[in-house]
Amino acid sequence: HILLFTCTLITFIYLEWIGILVLYTNHKGNFDCASGGVLHSYLVVLLIILAAIILSLCAIVYVSAQGTITNPGPRRSIPALVYVRALLYLPELVWACLGAIWVSDNSRGCQAAEVGAVIAAVVASWIILFFTAIGVLIVFDPLGSPEPRPEVYDPGTRNLESNGSSQLLYTARSLAVRAWESRLRLLCCCLPQDDSHRAAFSNIAQLFSSFFSDTDLVPSDIAAGLSLLHQEQDKMEQCRDPDDVVAHSPSSPIVSLRALRNKAAHCMQFAMAAYGWPLYVYSNPLTGVCKLSADCCRGRGVEYDIVGGDHLGCHFASILQSTGLQYRDFIYISFHNQIYEIPFYVALDHKNEAVLVAVRGTLSLKDALTDLSAACENLPIEGVTGSCYAHKGISQAASYIYKKLINDGILNQAFTIAPEYRLVITGHSLGAGAASVLAVLLHSAFPTLRCYAFSPPGGLLSKALADYSKDFVVSVVLGKDLVPRLSIPNMEDLKRRILKMVSNCNKPKYQILLRGCWYEVFGGQPDDLPTELESRREEELSQPLLGPQSLLQHSASYQSLASDGSPSHTTHVPLYMPGRILHITQDGPSRSYRAEWSSEMAFCSILISPRMIADHMPDAVFRALQSLTQDCSFPLCPSSHSNSHLNVI
């Protein structure tokens, strides 16, 4: 990260230095104004300061590029160079202040180019200082890299050492949690700092500090590890038999996939509509604004009485356009959005004879905080044996909607109008997770309900609840979507695999990153780099990964490298995707879509791919479902080249 940041900084400062040098050379040091002598001295000293800064940054870049990720020895002089660069901030700050004073008081009579050059230099200096300060606030680690103390074997002092170590560990964890809380408050400074947000910041900070506490990797190390892991996964995929087909879960009943794909595509329209006008305009860039403009500018009429929350007419208009429903078909619409409280709407779907509840996915910073509140929360359900846990943030969001539907009589009103209809719940991403938990909460009262969850988060329900939901929840996942594979155990496994990759690669980090960028943009054959631990001596595993001062010396993730492929031990309760899982992939040269039942074990690891984010987008999921609905080239029964028990579209 030092290398990448410093290269950008050198470019910026070098351009500034060239501009000042051109100005000074053109005037040959003579400036025709009352304060020309002061300006001459200012520019000369500024050129010297900038030259010293450029030289120090070039030295940092050169030294940072030495060695490998796991061999920091050639980079041992980096701290001294960073201190030299930090000392240069003092004259840079002083000269920026003097330049501002000269422009405001003594620049009269000087040419506009001269004054403009000084203003540009002052502004550039303040920009550099500002972003440096912000960067330090965000990435500063209060734990540092303390020098390990030699072990003391005196039996008389062993208990004292143990108590001191425990206290030191507690203090370190508290500092790490407070550091993450400060970072979250800084990044979310636009949000109100009330009790609910402070509690969310605390929960997320504890999760992050626990996850990163046993590693000493910087962002560029992680990027290099992800690049290596992506190429390794592509090599494994190329070696896999293309005729391999994953069987559906034995506990999943065989249903008509022809009917299921039509219902899923239909429900996906309602899940997309819950995002309101932003997704509608994104999906219809040429006509969306024109279609919504009339309704957005229209005054609030009687028909808008069903709209709760912020009363945003543009959202309501986009829902009408996306679903094709009429005003009278909507029972309730809420655009209210707070942490653990997400928008949803209830409508009558006459085509499928259903009372439909659609929950919105992540669209705001408050939704992101709900997503990140990933600790386990107890969710007892009558009739379910075993441990019943769920994702805390999503469980609370579902409980909020549950109380609105039941306590406010919204569902009672809907079924009073259409008593013969079935309850259907749907959503995408965060909305899919909340819809699934809501379905679990409502299933005892509405035994015939169905839930269609599109791209739900992977770490959602405990095993007992996930199995319970298979009778009434269908999860739809597209390709290599990241979110259905996101869970705390999967992230721990990803961390272990990244450590494994970087510990076995003997290339400099900048070469890995450059090669990785080329591979992501232009493709080609993956690098044939060592990835297995058998190439390393067993005793090497007892050494810390990043040098004698690394926190990895006592890292559970690093120690797990000693066992080939074994996941690191973690105290986190494993959570799974809800219901039965319909996995949509693209096969063959034609890239036609194919859908098949899958099991939760197929999503127990994170796949690195350029499509991992694109496959999560709601419009991509909808296009895939539409393609399946229109494409009749694939069999709707078990395929001819697979076993008869496979149900494939």
VOTOR-453717 format. One line per field, with one value per residue (C-alpha): residue in one letter; x, y, z. Coordinates in steps of 0.001 Angstrom, whole numbers, plus 500000, padded with zeros to 6 digits. Example, Ala and Ser with C-alpha at 12.3 -4.5 7.8 and 13.67 -1.06 7.14 Angstrom:
BEGIN
code [a_s]
px [512300_513670]
py [495500_498940]
pz [507800_507140]
***
This chain:
BEGIN
code [h_i_l_l_f_t_c_t_l_i_t_f_i_y_l_e_w_i_g_i_l_v_l_y_t_n_h_k_g_n_f_d_c_a_s_g_g_v_l_h_s_y_l_v_v_l_l_i_i_l_a_a_i_i_l_s_l_c_a_i_v_y_v_s_a_q_g_t_i_t_n_p_g_p_r_r_s_i_p_a_l_v_y_v_r_a_l_l_y_l_p_e_l_v_w_a_c_l_g_a_i_w_v_s_d_n_s_r_g_c_q_a_a_e_v_g_a_v_i_a_a_v_v_a_s_w_i_i_l_f_f_t_a_i_g_v_l_i_v_f_d_p_l_g_s_p_e_p_r_p_e_v_y_d_p_g_t_r_n_l_e_s_n_g_s_s_q_l_l_y_t_a_r_s_l_a_v_r_a_w_e_s_r_l_r_l_l_c_c_c_l_p_q_d_d_s_h_r_a_a_f_s_n_i_a_q_l_f_s_s_f_f_s_d_t_d_l_v_p_s_d_i_a_a_g_l_s_l_l_h_q_e_q_d_k_m_e_q_c_r_d_p_d_d_v_v_a_h_s_p_s_s_p_i_v_s_l_r_a_l_r_n_k_a_a_h_c_m_q_f_a_m_a_a_y_g_w_p_l_y_v_y_s_n_p_l_t_g_v_c_k_l_s_a_d_c_c_r_g_r_g_v_e_y_d_i_v_g_g_d_h_l_g_c_h_f_a_s_i_l_q_s_t_g_l_q_y_r_d_f_i_y_i_s_f_h_n_q_i_y_e_i_p_f_y_v_a_l_d_h_k_n_e_a_v_l_v_a_v_r_g_t_l_s_l_k_d_a_l_t_d_l_s_a_a_c_e_n_l_p_i_e_g_v_t_g_s_c_y_a_h_k_g_i_s_q_a_a_s_y_i_y_k_k_l_i_n_d_g_i_l_n_q_a_f_t_i_a_p_e_y_r_l_v_i_t_g_h_s_l_g_a_g_a_a_s_v_l_a_v_l_l_h_s_a_f_p_t_l_r_c_y_a_f_s_p_p_g_g_l_l_s_k_a_l_a_d_y_s_k_d_f_v_v_s_v_v_l_g_k_d_l_v_p_r_l_s_i_p_n_m_e_d_l_k_r_r_i_l_k_m_v_s_n_c_n_k_p_k_y_q_i_l_l_r_g_c_w_y_e_v_f_g_g_q_p_d_d_l_p_t_e_l_e_s_r_r_e_e_e_l_s_q_p_l_l_g_p_q_s_l_l_q_h_s_a_s_y_q_s_l_a_s_d_g_s_p_s_h_t_t_h_v_p_l_y_m_p_g_r_i_l_h_i_t_q_d_g_p_s_r_s_y_r_a_e_w_s_s_e_m_a_f_c_s_i_l_i_s_p_r_m_i_a_d_h_m_p_d_a_v_f_r_a_l_q_s_l_t_q_d_c_s_f_p_l_c_p_s_s_h_s_n_s_h_l_n_v_i]
px [500000_502979_504205_500877_500077_503583_503650_500456_501873_505136_503231_501180_504159_506365_503799_503675_507490_507655_505090_507007_510305_508848_507544_510893_512871_510680_511237_514906_514404_513333_509770_508524_506409_506831_507302_509353_512262_510019_508422_511884_512969_509651_509873_513529_512854_509651_511595_514122_511386_509536_512772_513551_510034_510304_513666_512336_509268_511392_513537_510380_509127_512451_512813_509132_509553_512334_511873_508625_505512_506936_510506_510503_514247_515184_512538_513853_514858_511269_510470_513450_512456_508863_510135_512211_509128_507123_509720_509391_505722_506773_508533_505818_503145_505085_505657_501984_501020_503587_502326_498758_499905_501837_498841_496496_498797_501761_500710_499493_501228_502458_501380_498337_500461_502802_499982_498145_501234_501642_497930_498160_501214_499453_496256_498244_500164_496980_495340_498329_498341_494575_494460_497550_495828_492644_494684_496495_493194_491725_494663_496497_496910_497073_498516_501632_504250_505735_509059_508455_509936_512158_510445_511102_511235_511487_508678_508294_507313_505231_501857_502695_503688_500414_498319_500302_499860_496108_495819_497947_495779_492586_494029_495114_491657_489983_492281_491548_487780_487979_490111_487530_484719_486558_487032_483344_482268_484585_483301_479681_479994_476847_474681_473181_475192_472258_472127_471160_474017_476512_475427_475800_479256_480286_479041_480686_483922_484089_483570_486242_488786_488312_488721_491876_493455_495664_496985_499528_498520_498029_495455_498003_498966_495301_494991_498042_496640_493266_494981_496963_493884_491820_494409_494638_490843_490798_493446_491333_488226_490046_491063_487535_485431_482847_480302_480286_476833_475998_473091_470301_469978_468311_465994_464779_461572_461501_459303_458482_461311_459253_456689_459357_461364_458230_457256_460821_461061_457681_458648_461998_460104_458585_461927_463525_460619_461297_464524_462406_463422_467266_467210_464417_466425_469567_467722_466037_468647_467026_463342_463257_463488_460824_458385_458780_458921_455158_454430_457387_456159_452527_451111_450321_446775_444363_445940_449165_447579_448855_452445_454257_457630_459074_456172_458503_456285_459138_459569_455869_455776_458703_457003_453876_455934_457964_455121_452299_449914_447278_446981_444178_446394_448726_447923_450910_454210_456956_460072_461160_464851_466901_469442_467659_464565_464318_461682_459044_455618_452549_450470_447880_449313_446182_448106_449398_446590_448989_449388_452937_455423_458550_461538_464198_467876_470908_470649_471938_474682_472168_471431_475173_475415_472535_474452_477643_475959_476767_476882_474564_471247_468987_465822_463678_461001_458319_458644_462283_464761_468414_470209_468181_470338_470238_472240_471659_471134_468897_466953_466170_465141_462790_461369_460655_458674_456958_455676_454439_452593_450998_450632_449452_447009_448481_448236_444795_443645_445110_443488_440197_440210_441491_440951_441676_445108_448435_451146_454336_457439_460339_463436_466952_470250_469574_465881_466194_467705_465022_462300_463610_463730_460283_459000_460389_458604_455278_455231_453378_450571_450578_451522_451030_453347_456201_459382_461602_464977_467235_470978_470515_473508_475208_475633_471943_470435_471727_471613_468359_466561_468025_466701_463339_463015_463552_459838_458807_461898_463697_467019_468140_471883_473547_477027_479885_477893_479875_477040_475572_479074_479632_479711_482154_483523_483930_485765_488038_488692_489438_491899_493638_493862_495266_497910_498671_499080_501316_503443_504369_504913_508486_507696_507785_504390_504460_505028_502084_499825_500895_500433_497096_495842_496892_495142_491908_491767_493196_492927_495426_496799_497050_500540_502022_502992_503589_500459_500900_502631_504532_507152_508047_509872_507751_509942_509428_505789_506765_508235_506091_504912_506008_509134_510019_507610_504523_501360_501065_503506_500512_497947_495406_495037_498760_499084_496322_498648_500502_497557_497105_493706_492246_490068_491161_489416_486874_484270_481774_478547_478257_475272_473835_471667_467919_465758_466458_469088_468610_471985_472079_475290_476460_477807_479440_480716_477242_477175_473606_472086_471572_469817_470083_469447_472466_473323_474708_478056_478591_478824_481222_484075_484381_485163_487339_486129_485382_481765_481515_479908_478228_476380_474858_473210_469409_469165_471681_469639_466454_468046_469199_465706_464176_466651_465708_462046_462485_465156_463716_466953_467707_465687_463126_463403_466580_469201_470169_473822_473216_471752_468007_467803_469115_466568_468078_466828]
py [500000_502308_501596_502335_505424_506822_506364_508411_511053_511288_511921_514680_516406_516008_517832_520601_520822_521012_523837_525882_525243_526405_529589_530299_529555_531764_534742_533850_534625_538253_539229_542723_543522_545141_541823_540201_539457_537685_535698_534735_533423_531640_529765_528772_527291_525660_523970_522667_521356_519639_518131_516728_515302_513693_512141_510734_509315_507759_506115_504765_503406_501739_500108_499093_497145_495011_491521_489579_489732_487096_488419_491968_491979_494105_496609_497067_500681_501713_503037_505401_506679_507194_509229_511364_511998_512830_515424_517079_517739_520505_522786_521918_523101_526272_527144_526535_529015_531573_531178_531842_534956_536239_535764_537606_540506_540999_539779_543143_544250_540758_539027_536751_533713_534264_534629_531666_529468_530293_529682_526315_525349_526339_524473_521370_521397_521651_518855_516573_517406_516906_513501_512394_513255_511444_508410_508313_508518_505629_503214_504029_500878_501660_498199_498905_496170_495700_493926_490457_490036_487056_484240_483953_480464_481351_479358_482021_484661_482470_483355_487063_486854_485065_487745_490482_488843_488516_492164_493188_491114_492659_496158_495426_494145_497178_499508_497653_497856_501586_502136_500423_502381_505626_504586_503717_507030_508884_507012_507402_510978_511943_509617_510639_509471_508095_504988_502594_503736_503637_500081_499105_500692_498789_495432_495916_497120_493998_491826_493613_493741_490026_489204_491281_490811_487860_489162_491777_492141_495528_496164_495640_492267_491263_492465_490409_487356_487737_488000_484808_483029_484019_482563_479393_478962_479481_476767_474371_475238_474562_471139_470236_467901_470076_467254_467298_468298_468984_466990_468694_468193_464839_466648_468967_467777_467521_470309_471526_473836_475155_476513_477586_479610_481502_482303_483312_485664_487144_487688_489176_492081_492906_492504_494951_497375_497604_499521_502429_504992_504598_501051_501911_504781_502615_499851_502332_505069_506526_506518_506118_509796_510801_508136_509101_512880_513385_511387_512859_516401_515581_516791_514267_513058_510755_507701_508366_507782_504208_505420_505409_506759_509528_509877_509915_509956_508998_505689_504927_505864_503564_500687_501203_501239_498132_495926_497019_497123_499762_502092_500003_496869_498260_497728_499463_501010_502143_504035_504532_503660_503479_501032_497658_499195_498735_499716_497231_497176_494924_494471_492167_490110_489054_487179_484627_485134_486186_488771_489800_491336_492733_493870_496257_495340_497450_500982_503241_503524_502533_499339_498636_498898_496423_494081_494369_493589_489946_488547_485662_486371_483817_483225_480586_479069_476777_473236_473570_471388_472286_475612_478467_481470_484130_487099_489813_492832_491012_489291_492660_494097_491140_491572_495231_494249_491417_493843_496246_493484_491897_494658_497277_494838_495154_491440_491242_494052_492307_488948_490656_491892_488604_485769_483018_484359_482879_484869_485319_487105_488181_490354_490712_490736_492246_492146_488435_487753_489761_488096_484628_485359_486966_483810_481720_483963_483872_480238_478906_481445_481073_477448_477903_480892_480849_482912_483651_484965_486323_486451_486137_486473_483175_483700_483992_481000_478218_474690_473844_476939_476540_472964_474089_476751_474299_473521_477085_479134_479056_480898_481896_482466_483631_482466_483462_485969_487009_487712_484162_482973_485606_484312_484706_481115_481647_484908_483143_480485_483180_484813_481484_480856_484334_483739_480408_481978_484850_482624_480424_483063_484291_487174_490842_492279_494859_492105_490138_493198_494190_490647_490445_493663_492400_489077_490734_493145_491136_487536_484910_481859_481905_482102_478761_479801_477491_477199_474046_473887_470725_472925_474463_472855_472005_474005_477161_477195_478040_481362_484498_485355_488970_489142_489045_491801_490370_489686_486493_484782_483886_483861_481049_481662_481296_478248_476582_476629_473722_471484_471284_472608_472428_475367_477515_476943_479594_480168_481628_479669_478626_480173_479113_480265_479749_477142_475185_476718_477179_477961_479647_479383_480081_477096_476492_478848_480329_481308_480045_480030_476781_476271_473355_472538_472860_472402_474826_472999_474305_477807_477068_479049_482447_482463_485314_486537_489779_488554_488227_491692_491890_488600_490078_493024_492657_493470_490688_488171_489290_488960_485445_484435_485990_484098_480839_481616_482312_479698_476269_474710_473139_470226_470883_467341_465519_466144_463408_463307_463354_460940_460607_462110_465508_468203_470751_473620]
pz [500000_500609_497073_495388_497454_497091_493299_493045_495374_493410_490187_491811_493452_490365_488219_490822_490867_487061_487022_489603_487786_484442_486066_487715_484524_482318_484603_485217_488859_488171_489069_488245_491276_494663_496443_493684_495998_498456_495628_494303_497701_498211_494895_495401_498825_497534_494715_497250_499559_496701_495388_498845_499093_495632_496506_499781_498043_495283_497952_499621_496284_495505_498913_499046_495810_497263_498655_498723_500887_503219_503135_504540_505212_502164_503299_506838_506126_505281_508811_508691_505242_506397_509359_506987_504853_507986_509028_505615_506352_508776_506216_503699_506144_507021_503364_502524_505255_504040_500493_501604_503490_500445_498143_500496_501478_499117_495665_494367_491182_490274_487088_487172_486168_489108_491618_490101_490383_494069_494694_492914_495002_498227_497309_496267_499555_501603_499582_500214_503925_504228_502554_504454_507734_506671_505623_508960_510857_508854_508677_511916_514001_517741_518410_516362_515983_519406_519698_521176_524634_525352_527198_530920_532292_536019_537711_540339_537832_535508_537072_537061_533409_532610_534330_532636_529228_529768_530734_527752_525407_526818_526429_522854_521931_523496_521567_518319_518884_519649_516545_514353_516007_515246_511617_511262_512795_510426_507374_508520_509753_507834_509957_513299_516296_518296_520480_517671_515454_518317_519125_515463_515276_518402_517068_513672_515292_517454_514379_512338_515159_515803_512112_511583_515020_514057_510748_509760_506117_504476_501697_498909_500444_500351_496742_495757_497553_495830_492449_493082_494408_491359_489007_491112_491035_487268_486862_488934_486911_483630_484931_486007_483874_482063_482255_486066_487308_490929_492222_494067_497764_498583_500965_498213_496582_492811_491513_488049_487147_484242_486695_489159_486670_485567_489155_490006_487014_487929_491584_490575_488990_492372_494142_491683_492055_495798_495004_493743_491180_491360_489960_487522_486033_486021_484135_481734_481213_478090_479023_482794_483726_481204_482377_486023_485648_485452_488599_490496_489910_490613_493906_496601_495995_497694_496065_497936_501330_501315_501128_504469_505463_503329_500859_497858_494791_492455_494298_494055_490377_489594_491458_489352_486162_487122_488349_486041_489009_489672_492644_494112_494126_496815_500465_502044_500922_503282_502227_505849_506160_509350_510639_511093_509437_505666_503078_501879_500276_500246_497101_495586_492733_490881_488189_490697_493237_495948_498673_497886_500328_498627_500705_499412_499307_500190_498829_501614_504192_506876_504938_504767_508556_508808_506495_508522_511843_511163_514682_515567_517249_518856_516788_518522_516279_517622_516310_515186_517025_517231_517501_516051_515159_512471_511177_513795_511532_509051_511842_513433_510059_509524_513042_512233_509128_511027_513671_511001_509139_512210_514791_512287_510678_507185_506359_507966_505669_502613_503324_504106_500502_499005_501522_498991_498033_499169_500943_498858_500167_497966_497953_496608_498551_501984_501054_500251_503666_505458_503346_504261_507996_507726_506031_508886_511399_509514_508392_511423_510885_507072_506272_502524_502170_499671_499660_496642_497799_495061_495842_499616_501960_502758_506507_507323_509175_511390_509997_511800_510478_506980_506816_508214_505492_502620_502489_501638_500606_497255_496943_493450_492925_489703_488725_491025_493048_496119_498571_498792_499672_502351_505897_508764_508408_504656_505273_507772_505137_502547_504949_505494_501758_501109_503762_502139_498698_499754_501984_499023_496324_495895_493526_494590_495361_492571_489991_491389_491231_487712_486447_488249_486634_483205_483822_484985_482031_479134_480343_479263_481028_484832_486281_487337_490850_493822_495929_498025_501362_500490_498838_502227_505114_508111_510511_508430_509496_513050_511923_511702_508201_507975_510072_513766_514738_513037_514952_512910_515236_517401_514598_514508_510785_510236_512452_510440_507428_508954_508102_504361_503447_506927_507888_510758_514053_514821_517490_515025_514554_510889_509121_505770_502914_503358_501639_498496_496236_492489_490952_487525_485504_481966_480049_476703_474006_473554_477247_477542_481002_482841_486180_488570_492194_494406_498069_500620_500506_496967_498475_501327_499759_498088_494362_493098_489717_487834_487842_491636_491916_488495_489087_492236_490501_490369_486656_485881_487889_486127_482669_483516_484648_481549_479375_481076_480585_476870_476088_475383_474155_477533_478821_481515_482738_483775_481112_478684_479755_483507_485998_486140_489614_488469_487797_485411_483321]
***
